[in-house]
Amino acid sequence: MRLKEGIVISENDEGYLLVDTGDGDQQGTLKLDNTEVFIVNQLKKENDMEGLIRAVRIKYEADEKSTARIVKDFVTKLTSLGLIR
């Protein structure tokens, strides 16, 4: 899985925003926390669910069960918004 083209991360006074600059109907923004920014950056290149979970666990020294839930929930959200190809 990988982010579709036209996705950028913007930082403002309130935090991070994922911005869909594409030309489709799904243009918009999504507020991100630090973990979600890390996951989005991992999805700029081809990755799979296990690779994402492993990368987040290493980065944040988190347990596998909660990391898997966080990553899967966020990937599901991105997929439902049409942001992953």
PDB file with SEQRES, HELIX, SHEET and CRYST1 records, atoms N, CA, C and O in Angstrom:
SEQRES   1 A   85  MET ARG LEU LYS GLU GLY ILE VAL ILE SER GLU ASN ASP          
SEQRES   2 A   85  GLU GLY TYR LEU LEU VAL ASP THR GLY ASP GLY ASP GLN          
SEQRES   3 A   85  GLN GLY THR LEU LYS LEU ASP ASN THR GLU VAL PHE ILE          
SEQRES   4 A   85  VAL ASN GLN LEU LYS LYS GLU ASN ASP MET GLU GLY LEU          
SEQRES   5 A   85  ILE ARG ALA VAL ARG ILE LYS TYR GLU ALA ASP GLU LYS          
SEQRES   6 A   85  SER THR ALA ARG ILE VAL LYS ASP PHE VAL THR LYS LEU          
SEQRES   7 A   85  THR SER LEU GLY LEU ILE ARG                                  
HELIX    1 AA1 ASN A   34  GLN A   42  1                                   9    
HELIX    2 AA2 MET A   49  TYR A   60  1                                  12    
HELIX    3 AA3 GLU A   64  SER A   80  1                                  17    
SHEET    1 AA1 3 ILE A   7  ASN A  12  0                                        
SHEET    2 AA1 3 GLY A  15  ASP A  20 -1                                        
SHEET    3 AA1 3 GLY A  28  LEU A  32 -1                                        
CRYST1    1.000    1.000    1.000  90.00  90.00  90.00 P 1           1          
ATOM      1  N   MET A   1       0.848  -1.168   0.000  1.00  0.00           N  
ATOM      2  CA  MET A   1       0.000   0.000   0.000  1.00  0.00           C  
ATOM      3  C   MET A   1       0.891   1.228   0.000  1.00  0.00           C  
ATOM      4  O   MET A   1       2.039   1.192   0.444  1.00  0.00           O  
ATOM      5  N   ARG A   2       0.323   2.328  -0.517  1.00  0.00           N  
ATOM      6  CA  ARG A   2       1.088   3.563  -0.651  1.00  0.00           C  
ATOM      7  C   ARG A   2       0.113   4.732  -0.764  1.00  0.00           C  
ATOM      8  O   ARG A   2      -1.004   4.572  -1.256  1.00  0.00           O  
ATOM      9  N   LEU A   3       0.542   5.910  -0.304  1.00  0.00           N  
ATOM     10  CA  LEU A   3      -0.299   7.094  -0.464  1.00  0.00           C  
ATOM     11  C   LEU A   3      -0.498   7.408  -1.933  1.00  0.00           C  
ATOM     12  O   LEU A   3       0.396   7.184  -2.749  1.00  0.00           O  
ATOM     13  N   LYS A   4      -1.649   7.918  -2.264  1.00  0.00           N  
ATOM     14  CA  LYS A   4      -1.861   8.355  -3.643  1.00  0.00           C  
ATOM     15  C   LYS A   4      -1.065   9.640  -3.873  1.00  0.00           C  
ATOM     16  O   LYS A   4      -0.637  10.293  -2.922  1.00  0.00           O  
ATOM     17  N   GLU A   5      -0.876   9.985  -5.109  1.00  0.00           N  
ATOM     18  CA  GLU A   5      -0.151  11.200  -5.472  1.00  0.00           C  
ATOM     19  C   GLU A   5      -0.932  12.433  -5.013  1.00  0.00           C  
ATOM     20  O   GLU A   5      -2.159  12.398  -4.925  1.00  0.00           O  
ATOM     21  N   GLY A   6      -0.225  13.510  -4.723  1.00  0.00           N  
ATOM     22  CA  GLY A   6      -0.879  14.767  -4.377  1.00  0.00           C  
ATOM     23  C   GLY A   6      -1.161  14.945  -2.894  1.00  0.00           C  
ATOM     24  O   GLY A   6      -1.895  15.857  -2.514  1.00  0.00           O  
ATOM     25  N   ILE A   7      -0.592  14.090  -2.049  1.00  0.00           N  
ATOM     26  CA  ILE A   7      -0.789  14.202  -0.603  1.00  0.00           C  
ATOM     27  C   ILE A   7       0.436  14.885  -0.002  1.00  0.00           C  
ATOM     28  O   ILE A   7       1.566  14.451  -0.229  1.00  0.00           O  
ATOM     29  N   VAL A   8       0.213  15.946   0.758  1.00  0.00           N  
ATOM     30  CA  VAL A   8       1.306  16.645   1.433  1.00  0.00           C  
ATOM     31  C   VAL A   8       0.932  16.869   2.896  1.00  0.00           C  
ATOM     32  O   VAL A   8      -0.244  16.870   3.261  1.00  0.00           O  
ATOM     33  N   ILE A   9       1.948  17.057   3.715  1.00  0.00           N  
ATOM     34  CA  ILE A   9       1.742  17.387   5.126  1.00  0.00           C  
ATOM     35  C   ILE A   9       2.118  18.844   5.317  1.00  0.00           C  
ATOM     36  O   ILE A   9       3.201  19.282   4.929  1.00  0.00           O  
ATOM     37  N   SER A  10       1.211  19.574   5.915  1.00  0.00           N  
ATOM     38  CA  SER A  10       1.426  20.992   6.185  1.00  0.00           C  
ATOM     39  C   SER A  10       1.420  21.197   7.698  1.00  0.00           C  
ATOM     40  O   SER A  10       0.627  20.584   8.412  1.00  0.00           O  
ATOM     41  N   GLU A  11       2.306  22.060   8.178  1.00  0.00           N  
ATOM     42  CA  GLU A  11       2.342  22.357   9.608  1.00  0.00           C  
ATOM     43  C   GLU A  11       1.891  23.796   9.815  1.00  0.00           C  
ATOM     44  O   GLU A  11       2.344  24.708   9.124  1.00  0.00           O  
ATOM     45  N   ASN A  12       0.985  23.987  10.784  1.00  0.00           N  
ATOM     46  CA  ASN A  12       0.551  25.329  11.136  1.00  0.00           C  
ATOM     47  C   ASN A  12       0.576  25.480  12.651  1.00  0.00           C  
ATOM     48  O   ASN A  12       1.069  24.597  13.353  1.00  0.00           O  
ATOM     49  N   ASP A  13       0.053  26.581  13.158  1.00  0.00           N  
ATOM     50  CA  ASP A  13       0.072  26.839  14.597  1.00  0.00           C  
ATOM     51  C   ASP A  13      -0.689  25.791  15.403  1.00  0.00           C  
ATOM     52  O   ASP A  13      -0.403  25.591  16.583  1.00  0.00           O  
ATOM     53  N   GLU A  14      -1.645  25.128  14.782  1.00  0.00           N  
ATOM     54  CA  GLU A  14      -2.473  24.143  15.479  1.00  0.00           C  
ATOM     55  C   GLU A  14      -1.948  22.719  15.369  1.00  0.00           C  
ATOM     56  O   GLU A  14      -2.494  21.815  16.001  1.00  0.00           O  
ATOM     57  N   GLY A  15      -0.906  22.502  14.585  1.00  0.00           N  
ATOM     58  CA  GLY A  15      -0.359  21.161  14.423  1.00  0.00           C  
ATOM     59  C   GLY A  15      -0.139  20.818  12.962  1.00  0.00           C  
ATOM     60  O   GLY A  15       0.233  21.670  12.155  1.00  0.00           O  
ATOM     61  N   TYR A  16      -0.373  19.564  12.640  1.00  0.00           N  
ATOM     62  CA  TYR A  16      -0.130  19.049  11.292  1.00  0.00           C  
ATOM     63  C   TYR A  16      -1.443  18.777  10.571  1.00  0.00           C  
ATOM     64  O   TYR A  16      -2.425  18.338  11.170  1.00  0.00           O  
ATOM     65  N   LEU A  17      -1.433  19.050   9.273  1.00  0.00           N  
ATOM     66  CA  LEU A  17      -2.571  18.747   8.419  1.00  0.00           C  
ATOM     67  C   LEU A  17      -2.106  17.917   7.238  1.00  0.00           C  
ATOM     68  O   LEU A  17      -1.084  18.218   6.621  1.00  0.00           O  
ATOM     69  N   LEU A  18      -2.853  16.881   6.926  1.00  0.00           N  
ATOM     70  CA  LEU A  18      -2.645  16.144   5.696  1.00  0.00           C  
ATOM     71  C   LEU A  18      -3.526  16.826   4.663  1.00  0.00           C  
ATOM     72  O   LEU A  18      -4.728  16.987   4.871  1.00  0.00           O  
ATOM     73  N   VAL A  19      -2.929  17.223   3.558  1.00  0.00           N  
ATOM     74  CA  VAL A  19      -3.658  17.964   2.539  1.00  0.00           C  
ATOM     75  C   VAL A  19      -3.674  17.149   1.252  1.00  0.00           C  
ATOM     76  O   VAL A  19      -2.628  16.739   0.750  1.00  0.00           O  
ATOM     77  N   ASP A  20      -4.871  16.922   0.727  1.00  0.00           N  
ATOM     78  CA  ASP A  20      -5.039  16.236  -0.556  1.00  0.00           C  
ATOM     79  C   ASP A  20      -5.129  17.313  -1.620  1.00  0.00           C  
ATOM     80  O   ASP A  20      -6.142  18.002  -1.736  1.00  0.00           O  
ATOM     81  N   THR A  21      -4.062  17.455  -2.399  1.00  0.00           N  
ATOM     82  CA  THR A  21      -4.039  18.478  -3.444  1.00  0.00           C  
ATOM     83  C   THR A  21      -4.462  17.919  -4.794  1.00  0.00           C  
ATOM     84  O   THR A  21      -4.359  18.595  -5.817  1.00  0.00           O  
ATOM     85  N   GLY A  22      -4.937  16.683  -4.788  1.00  0.00           N  
ATOM     86  CA  GLY A  22      -5.325  16.021  -6.032  1.00  0.00           C  
ATOM     87  C   GLY A  22      -6.486  16.707  -6.722  1.00  0.00           C  
ATOM     88  O   GLY A  22      -7.106  17.623  -6.183  1.00  0.00           O  
ATOM     89  N   ASP A  23      -6.760  16.243  -7.918  1.00  0.00           N  
ATOM     90  CA  ASP A  23      -7.811  16.869  -8.717  1.00  0.00           C  
ATOM     91  C   ASP A  23      -9.140  16.111  -8.646  1.00  0.00           C  
ATOM     92  O   ASP A  23     -10.065  16.405  -9.403  1.00  0.00           O  
ATOM     93  N   GLY A  24      -9.231  15.143  -7.744  1.00  0.00           N  
ATOM     94  CA  GLY A  24     -10.468  14.367  -7.629  1.00  0.00           C  
ATOM     95  C   GLY A  24     -11.475  15.014  -6.695  1.00  0.00           C  
ATOM     96  O   GLY A  24     -11.284  16.143  -6.241  1.00  0.00           O  
ATOM     97  N   ASP A  25     -12.542  14.291  -6.413  1.00  0.00           N  
ATOM     98  CA  ASP A  25     -13.605  14.785  -5.545  1.00  0.00           C  
ATOM     99  C   ASP A  25     -13.228  14.760  -4.070  1.00  0.00           C  
ATOM    100  O   ASP A  25     -13.924  15.355  -3.246  1.00  0.00           O  
ATOM    101  N   GLN A  26     -12.144  14.085  -3.727  1.00  0.00           N  
ATOM    102  CA  GLN A  26     -11.780  13.888  -2.326  1.00  0.00           C  
ATOM    103  C   GLN A  26     -10.831  14.954  -1.783  1.00  0.00           C  
ATOM    104  O   GLN A  26     -10.216  14.735  -0.739  1.00  0.00           O  
ATOM    105  N   GLN A  27     -10.689  16.088  -2.446  1.00  0.00           N  
ATOM    106  CA  GLN A  27      -9.798  17.134  -1.951  1.00  0.00           C  
ATOM    107  C   GLN A  27     -10.220  17.562  -0.560  1.00  0.00           C  
ATOM    108  O   GLN A  27     -11.410  17.616  -0.249  1.00  0.00           O  
ATOM    109  N   GLY A  28      -9.234  17.868   0.276  1.00  0.00           N  
ATOM    110  CA  GLY A  28      -9.545  18.312   1.616  1.00  0.00           C  
ATOM    111  C   GLY A  28      -8.355  18.179   2.537  1.00  0.00           C  
ATOM    112  O   GLY A  28      -7.230  17.948   2.095  1.00  0.00           O  
ATOM    113  N   THR A  29      -8.621  18.328   3.839  1.00  0.00           N  
ATOM    114  CA  THR A  29      -7.565  18.234   4.831  1.00  0.00           C  
ATOM    115  C   THR A  29      -7.985  17.297   5.962  1.00  0.00           C  
ATOM    116  O   THR A  29      -9.168  17.024   6.170  1.00  0.00           O  
ATOM    117  N   LEU A  30      -6.979  16.819   6.678  1.00  0.00           N  
ATOM    118  CA  LEU A  30      -7.196  15.941   7.816  1.00  0.00           C  
ATOM    119  C   LEU A  30      -6.159  16.303   8.869  1.00  0.00           C  
ATOM    120  O   LEU A  30      -4.962  16.300   8.578  1.00  0.00           O  
ATOM    121  N   LYS A  31      -6.593  16.615  10.085  1.00  0.00           N  
ATOM    122  CA  LYS A  31      -5.672  16.949  11.166  1.00  0.00           C  
ATOM    123  C   LYS A  31      -4.954  15.686  11.631  1.00  0.00           C  
ATOM    124  O   LYS A  31      -5.573  14.634  11.796  1.00  0.00           O  
ATOM    125  N   LEU A  32      -3.631  15.801  11.843  1.00  0.00           N  
ATOM    126  CA  LEU A  32      -2.806  14.649  12.212  1.00  0.00           C  
ATOM    127  C   LEU A  32      -2.084  14.880  13.533  1.00  0.00           C  
ATOM    128  O   LEU A  32      -1.714  16.006  13.865  1.00  0.00           O  
ATOM    129  N   ASP A  33      -1.886  13.786  14.288  1.00  0.00           N  
ATOM    130  CA  ASP A  33      -0.998  13.849  15.439  1.00  0.00           C  
ATOM    131  C   ASP A  33       0.390  13.363  14.990  1.00  0.00           C  
ATOM    132  O   ASP A  33       0.568  12.982  13.833  1.00  0.00           O  
ATOM    133  N   ASN A  34       1.364  13.378  15.897  1.00  0.00           N  
ATOM    134  CA  ASN A  34       2.736  13.013  15.536  1.00  0.00           C  
ATOM    135  C   ASN A  34       2.853  11.586  15.013  1.00  0.00           C  
ATOM    136  O   ASN A  34       3.601  11.336  14.068  1.00  0.00           O  
ATOM    137  N   THR A  35       2.130  10.654  15.610  1.00  0.00           N  
ATOM    138  CA  THR A  35       2.179   9.264  15.160  1.00  0.00           C  
ATOM    139  C   THR A  35       1.608   9.142  13.751  1.00  0.00           C  
ATOM    140  O   THR A  35       2.159   8.423  12.918  1.00  0.00           O  
ATOM    141  N   GLU A  36       0.522   9.831  13.486  1.00  0.00           N  
ATOM    142  CA  GLU A  36      -0.093   9.783  12.152  1.00  0.00           C  
ATOM    143  C   GLU A  36       0.826  10.407  11.105  1.00  0.00           C  
ATOM    144  O   GLU A  36       0.888   9.927   9.973  1.00  0.00           O  
ATOM    145  N   VAL A  37       1.541  11.475  11.472  1.00  0.00           N  
ATOM    146  CA  VAL A  37       2.517  12.070  10.546  1.00  0.00           C  
ATOM    147  C   VAL A  37       3.582  11.032  10.206  1.00  0.00           C  
ATOM    148  O   VAL A  37       3.959  10.879   9.044  1.00  0.00           O  
ATOM    149  N   PHE A  38       4.061  10.325  11.218  1.00  0.00           N  
ATOM    150  CA  PHE A  38       5.073   9.292  10.993  1.00  0.00           C  
ATOM    151  C   PHE A  38       4.539   8.213  10.048  1.00  0.00           C  
ATOM    152  O   PHE A  38       5.238   7.801   9.122  1.00  0.00           O  
ATOM    153  N   ILE A  39       3.309   7.757  10.276  1.00  0.00           N  
ATOM    154  CA  ILE A  39       2.711   6.727   9.417  1.00  0.00           C  
ATOM    155  C   ILE A  39       2.563   7.232   7.985  1.00  0.00           C  
ATOM    156  O   ILE A  39       2.875   6.511   7.037  1.00  0.00           O  
ATOM    157  N   VAL A  40       2.090   8.460   7.823  1.00  0.00           N  
ATOM    158  CA  VAL A  40       1.941   9.036   6.478  1.00  0.00           C  
ATOM    159  C   VAL A  40       3.294   9.066   5.778  1.00  0.00           C  
ATOM    160  O   VAL A  40       3.393   8.715   4.602  1.00  0.00           O  
ATOM    161  N   ASN A  41       4.332   9.481   6.490  1.00  0.00           N  
ATOM    162  CA  ASN A  41       5.664   9.505   5.879  1.00  0.00           C  
ATOM    163  C   ASN A  41       6.131   8.108   5.485  1.00  0.00           C  
ATOM    164  O   ASN A  41       6.810   7.946   4.471  1.00  0.00           O  
ATOM    165  N   GLN A  42       5.773   7.100   6.277  1.00  0.00           N  
ATOM    166  CA  GLN A  42       6.106   5.722   5.925  1.00  0.00           C  
ATOM    167  C   GLN A  42       5.353   5.274   4.673  1.00  0.00           C  
ATOM    168  O   GLN A  42       5.841   4.437   3.913  1.00  0.00           O  
ATOM    169  N   LEU A  43       4.172   5.832   4.465  1.00  0.00           N  
ATOM    170  CA  LEU A  43       3.348   5.457   3.308  1.00  0.00           C  
ATOM    171  C   LEU A  43       3.712   6.220   2.037  1.00  0.00           C  
ATOM    172  O   LEU A  43       3.087   6.015   0.997  1.00  0.00           O  
ATOM    173  N   LYS A  44       4.700   7.085   2.103  1.00  0.00           N  
ATOM    174  CA  LYS A  44       5.163   7.765   0.892  1.00  0.00           C  
ATOM    175  C   LYS A  44       5.893   6.794  -0.021  1.00  0.00           C  
ATOM    176  O   LYS A  44       6.055   7.040  -1.216  1.00  0.00           O  
ATOM    177  N   LYS A  45       6.331   5.682   0.566  1.00  0.00           N  
ATOM    178  CA  LYS A  45       6.912   4.595  -0.218  1.00  0.00           C  
ATOM    179  C   LYS A  45       6.055   3.350   0.008  1.00  0.00           C  
ATOM    180  O   LYS A  45       5.293   3.280   0.973  1.00  0.00           O  
ATOM    181  N   GLU A  46       6.182   2.396  -0.864  1.00  0.00           N  
ATOM    182  CA  GLU A  46       5.400   1.160  -0.743  1.00  0.00           C  
ATOM    183  C   GLU A  46       5.669   0.508   0.607  1.00  0.00           C  
ATOM    184  O   GLU A  46       6.823   0.388   1.019  1.00  0.00           O  
ATOM    185  N   ASN A  47       4.618   0.088   1.293  1.00  0.00           N  
ATOM    186  CA  ASN A  47       4.743  -0.524   2.605  1.00  0.00           C  
ATOM    187  C   ASN A  47       3.573  -1.479   2.808  1.00  0.00           C  
ATOM    188  O   ASN A  47       2.577  -1.414   2.089  1.00  0.00           O  
ATOM    189  N   ASP A  48       3.700  -2.362   3.786  1.00  0.00           N  
ATOM    190  CA  ASP A  48       2.589  -3.244   4.143  1.00  0.00           C  
ATOM    191  C   ASP A  48       2.253  -3.021   5.613  1.00  0.00           C  
ATOM    192  O   ASP A  48       2.975  -2.319   6.321  1.00  0.00           O  
ATOM    193  N   MET A  49       1.160  -3.621   6.067  1.00  0.00           N  
ATOM    194  CA  MET A  49       0.679  -3.401   7.435  1.00  0.00           C  
ATOM    195  C   MET A  49       1.721  -3.814   8.467  1.00  0.00           C  
ATOM    196  O   MET A  49       1.958  -3.086   9.431  1.00  0.00           O  
ATOM    197  N   GLU A  50       2.349  -4.978   8.274  1.00  0.00           N  
ATOM    198  CA  GLU A  50       3.355  -5.431   9.241  1.00  0.00           C  
ATOM    199  C   GLU A  50       4.532  -4.473   9.310  1.00  0.00           C  
ATOM    200  O   GLU A  50       5.054  -4.200  10.390  1.00  0.00           O  
ATOM    201  N   GLY A  51       4.952  -3.957   8.149  1.00  0.00           N  
ATOM    202  CA  GLY A  51       6.059  -3.008   8.113  1.00  0.00           C  
ATOM    203  C   GLY A  51       5.724  -1.716   8.829  1.00  0.00           C  
ATOM    204  O   GLY A  51       6.563  -1.157   9.537  1.00  0.00           O  
ATOM    205  N   LEU A  52       4.497  -1.237   8.648  1.00  0.00           N  
ATOM    206  CA  LEU A  52       4.060  -0.014   9.336  1.00  0.00           C  
ATOM    207  C   LEU A  52       4.032  -0.215  10.848  1.00  0.00           C  
ATOM    208  O   LEU A  52       4.516   0.627  11.604  1.00  0.00           O  
ATOM    209  N   ILE A  53       3.464  -1.331  11.280  1.00  0.00           N  
ATOM    210  CA  ILE A  53       3.378  -1.617  12.720  1.00  0.00           C  
ATOM    211  C   ILE A  53       4.780  -1.715  13.313  1.00  0.00           C  
ATOM    212  O   ILE A  53       5.048  -1.157  14.377  1.00  0.00           O  
ATOM    213  N   ARG A  54       5.662  -2.414  12.633  1.00  0.00           N  
ATOM    214  CA  ARG A  54       7.035  -2.571  13.112  1.00  0.00           C  
ATOM    215  C   ARG A  54       7.734  -1.207  13.208  1.00  0.00           C  
ATOM    216  O   ARG A  54       8.405  -0.930  14.202  1.00  0.00           O  
ATOM    217  N   ALA A  55       7.584  -0.365  12.198  1.00  0.00           N  
ATOM    218  CA  ALA A  55       8.227   0.952  12.200  1.00  0.00           C  
ATOM    219  C   ALA A  55       7.717   1.827  13.347  1.00  0.00           C  
ATOM    220  O   ALA A  55       8.499   2.514  14.002  1.00  0.00           O  
ATOM    221  N   VAL A  56       6.407   1.799  13.585  1.00  0.00           N  
ATOM    222  CA  VAL A  56       5.826   2.595  14.676  1.00  0.00           C  
ATOM    223  C   VAL A  56       6.291   2.048  16.027  1.00  0.00           C  
ATOM    224  O   VAL A  56       6.615   2.821  16.929  1.00  0.00           O  
ATOM    225  N   ARG A  57       6.323   0.738  16.168  1.00  0.00           N  
ATOM    226  CA  ARG A  57       6.792   0.137  17.436  1.00  0.00           C  
ATOM    227  C   ARG A  57       8.226   0.543  17.738  1.00  0.00           C  
ATOM    228  O   ARG A  57       8.554   0.867  18.879  1.00  0.00           O  
ATOM    229  N   ILE A  58       9.076   0.528  16.730  1.00  0.00           N  
ATOM    230  CA  ILE A  58      10.482   0.903  16.919  1.00  0.00           C  
ATOM    231  C   ILE A  58      10.604   2.384  17.254  1.00  0.00           C  
ATOM    232  O   ILE A  58      11.310   2.758  18.190  1.00  0.00           O  
ATOM    233  N   LYS A  59       9.922   3.217  16.494  1.00  0.00           N  
ATOM    234  CA  LYS A  59      10.003   4.670  16.686  1.00  0.00           C  
ATOM    235  C   LYS A  59       9.531   5.082  18.081  1.00  0.00           C  
ATOM    236  O   LYS A  59      10.183   5.888  18.745  1.00  0.00           O  
ATOM    237  N   TYR A  60       8.400   4.531  18.525  1.00  0.00           N  
ATOM    238  CA  TYR A  60       7.783   4.974  19.771  1.00  0.00           C  
ATOM    239  C   TYR A  60       7.946   3.990  20.934  1.00  0.00           C  
ATOM    240  O   TYR A  60       7.407   4.214  22.018  1.00  0.00           O  
ATOM    241  N   GLU A  61       8.693   2.899  20.706  1.00  0.00           N  
ATOM    242  CA  GLU A  61       8.917   1.882  21.733  1.00  0.00           C  
ATOM    243  C   GLU A  61       7.598   1.462  22.397  1.00  0.00           C  
ATOM    244  O   GLU A  61       7.484   1.415  23.622  1.00  0.00           O  
ATOM    245  N   ALA A  62       6.620   1.165  21.559  1.00  0.00           N  
ATOM    246  CA  ALA A  62       5.262   0.836  22.027  1.00  0.00           C  
ATOM    247  C   ALA A  62       5.027  -0.669  21.939  1.00  0.00           C  
ATOM    248  O   ALA A  62       5.733  -1.388  21.232  1.00  0.00           O  
ATOM    249  N   ASP A  63       4.013  -1.125  22.679  1.00  0.00           N  
ATOM    250  CA  ASP A  63       3.677  -2.545  22.633  1.00  0.00           C  
ATOM    251  C   ASP A  63       2.949  -2.877  21.331  1.00  0.00           C  
ATOM    252  O   ASP A  63       2.339  -2.016  20.698  1.00  0.00           O  
ATOM    253  N   GLU A  64       3.033  -4.138  20.959  1.00  0.00           N  
ATOM    254  CA  GLU A  64       2.510  -4.572  19.663  1.00  0.00           C  
ATOM    255  C   GLU A  64       0.998  -4.436  19.545  1.00  0.00           C  
ATOM    256  O   GLU A  64       0.500  -3.998  18.509  1.00  0.00           O  
ATOM    257  N   LYS A  65       0.270  -4.800  20.574  1.00  0.00           N  
ATOM    258  CA  LYS A  65      -1.201  -4.801  20.500  1.00  0.00           C  
ATOM    259  C   LYS A  65      -1.758  -3.390  20.276  1.00  0.00           C  
ATOM    260  O   LYS A  65      -2.571  -3.186  19.375  1.00  0.00           O  
ATOM    261  N   SER A  66      -1.333  -2.430  21.077  1.00  0.00           N  
ATOM    262  CA  SER A  66      -1.868  -1.068  20.913  1.00  0.00           C  
ATOM    263  C   SER A  66      -1.356  -0.429  19.626  1.00  0.00           C  
ATOM    264  O   SER A  66      -2.083   0.318  18.970  1.00  0.00           O  
ATOM    265  N   THR A  67      -0.109  -0.718  19.263  1.00  0.00           N  
ATOM    266  CA  THR A  67       0.435  -0.188  18.015  1.00  0.00           C  
ATOM    267  C   THR A  67      -0.339  -0.712  16.821  1.00  0.00           C  
ATOM    268  O   THR A  67      -0.677   0.053  15.917  1.00  0.00           O  
ATOM    269  N   ALA A  68      -0.622  -1.998  16.805  1.00  0.00           N  
ATOM    270  CA  ALA A  68      -1.370  -2.595  15.696  1.00  0.00           C  
ATOM    271  C   ALA A  68      -2.750  -1.950  15.567  1.00  0.00           C  
ATOM    272  O   ALA A  68      -3.203  -1.659  14.460  1.00  0.00           O  
ATOM    273  N   ARG A  69      -3.410  -1.730  16.692  1.00  0.00           N  
ATOM    274  CA  ARG A  69      -4.745  -1.112  16.654  1.00  0.00           C  
ATOM    275  C   ARG A  69      -4.670   0.313  16.102  1.00  0.00           C  
ATOM    276  O   ARG A  69      -5.475   0.690  15.250  1.00  0.00           O  
ATOM    277  N   ILE A  70      -3.720   1.093  16.576  1.00  0.00           N  
ATOM    278  CA  ILE A  70      -3.569   2.484  16.127  1.00  0.00           C  
ATOM    279  C   ILE A  70      -3.283   2.535  14.632  1.00  0.00           C  
ATOM    280  O   ILE A  70      -3.916   3.293  13.897  1.00  0.00           O  
ATOM    281  N   VAL A  71      -2.325   1.725  14.186  1.00  0.00           N  
ATOM    282  CA  VAL A  71      -1.939   1.734  12.775  1.00  0.00           C  
ATOM    283  C   VAL A  71      -3.098   1.265  11.897  1.00  0.00           C  
ATOM    284  O   VAL A  71      -3.402   1.896  10.885  1.00  0.00           O  
ATOM    285  N   LYS A  72      -3.743   0.167  12.275  1.00  0.00           N  
ATOM    286  CA  LYS A  72      -4.850  -0.360  11.471  1.00  0.00           C  
ATOM    287  C   LYS A  72      -6.007   0.629  11.405  1.00  0.00           C  
ATOM    288  O   LYS A  72      -6.598   0.813  10.341  1.00  0.00           O  
ATOM    289  N   ASP A  73      -6.338   1.266  12.520  1.00  0.00           N  
ATOM    290  CA  ASP A  73      -7.429   2.259  12.518  1.00  0.00           C  
ATOM    291  C   ASP A  73      -7.106   3.435  11.598  1.00  0.00           C  
ATOM    292  O   ASP A  73      -7.967   3.894  10.848  1.00  0.00           O  
ATOM    293  N   PHE A  74      -5.869   3.917  11.657  1.00  0.00           N  
ATOM    294  CA  PHE A  74      -5.504   5.066  10.829  1.00  0.00           C  
ATOM    295  C   PHE A  74      -5.451   4.697   9.346  1.00  0.00           C  
ATOM    296  O   PHE A  74      -5.905   5.465   8.498  1.00  0.00           O  
ATOM    297  N   VAL A  75      -4.901   3.531   9.035  1.00  0.00           N  
ATOM    298  CA  VAL A  75      -4.855   3.080   7.639  1.00  0.00           C  
ATOM    299  C   VAL A  75      -6.274   2.881   7.102  1.00  0.00           C  
ATOM    300  O   VAL A  75      -6.551   3.204   5.947  1.00  0.00           O  
ATOM    301  N   THR A  76      -7.164   2.353   7.929  1.00  0.00           N  
ATOM    302  CA  THR A  76      -8.560   2.196   7.523  1.00  0.00           C  
ATOM    303  C   THR A  76      -9.184   3.554   7.220  1.00  0.00           C  
ATOM    304  O   THR A  76      -9.919   3.695   6.242  1.00  0.00           O  
ATOM    305  N   LYS A  77      -8.900   4.538   8.039  1.00  0.00           N  
ATOM    306  CA  LYS A  77      -9.411   5.895   7.822  1.00  0.00           C  
ATOM    307  C   LYS A  77      -8.889   6.469   6.509  1.00  0.00           C  
ATOM    308  O   LYS A  77      -9.656   7.025   5.722  1.00  0.00           O  
ATOM    309  N   LEU A  78      -7.577   6.335   6.270  1.00  0.00           N  
ATOM    310  CA  LEU A  78      -6.999   6.844   5.028  1.00  0.00           C  
ATOM    311  C   LEU A  78      -7.594   6.126   3.809  1.00  0.00           C  
ATOM    312  O   LEU A  78      -7.862   6.748   2.781  1.00  0.00           O  
ATOM    313  N   THR A  79      -7.793   4.822   3.938  1.00  0.00           N  
ATOM    314  CA  THR A  79      -8.359   4.034   2.846  1.00  0.00           C  
ATOM    315  C   THR A  79      -9.797   4.486   2.560  1.00  0.00           C  
ATOM    316  O   THR A  79     -10.182   4.634   1.400  1.00  0.00           O  
ATOM    317  N   SER A  80     -10.578   4.702   3.604  1.00  0.00           N  
ATOM    318  CA  SER A  80     -11.978   5.111   3.412  1.00  0.00           C  
ATOM    319  C   SER A  80     -12.078   6.486   2.766  1.00  0.00           C  
ATOM    320  O   SER A  80     -13.072   6.794   2.108  1.00  0.00           O  
ATOM    321  N   LEU A  81     -11.050   7.316   2.950  1.00  0.00           N  
ATOM    322  CA  LEU A  81     -11.018   8.639   2.335  1.00  0.00           C  
ATOM    323  C   LEU A  81     -10.409   8.614   0.936  1.00  0.00           C  
ATOM    324  O   LEU A  81     -10.299   9.649   0.278  1.00  0.00           O  
ATOM    325  N   GLY A  82     -10.018   7.430   0.490  1.00  0.00           N  
ATOM    326  CA  GLY A  82      -9.460   7.290  -0.856  1.00  0.00           C  
ATOM    327  C   GLY A  82      -8.030   7.805  -0.974  1.00  0.00           C  
ATOM    328  O   GLY A  82      -7.602   8.196  -2.059  1.00  0.00           O  
ATOM    329  N   LEU A  83      -7.285   7.808   0.134  1.00  0.00           N  
ATOM    330  CA  LEU A  83      -5.940   8.385   0.122  1.00  0.00           C  
ATOM    331  C   LEU A  83      -4.834   7.358  -0.033  1.00  0.00           C  
ATOM    332  O   LEU A  83      -3.665   7.720  -0.173  1.00  0.00           O  
ATOM    333  N   ILE A  84      -5.192   6.073  -0.010  1.00  0.00           N  
ATOM    334  CA  ILE A  84      -4.214   5.001  -0.186  1.00  0.00           C  
ATOM    335  C   ILE A  84      -4.531   4.254  -1.475  1.00  0.00           C  
ATOM    336  O   ILE A  84      -5.690   3.961  -1.772  1.00  0.00           O  
ATOM    337  N   ARG A  85      -3.496   3.955  -2.226  1.00  0.00           N  
ATOM    338  CA  ARG A  85      -3.683   3.171  -3.452  1.00  0.00           C  
ATOM    339  C   ARG A  85      -3.035   1.836  -3.318  1.00  0.00           C  
ATOM    340  O   ARG A  85      -3.083   1.030  -4.248  1.00  0.00           O  
TER     341      ARG A  85                                                      
END                                                                             
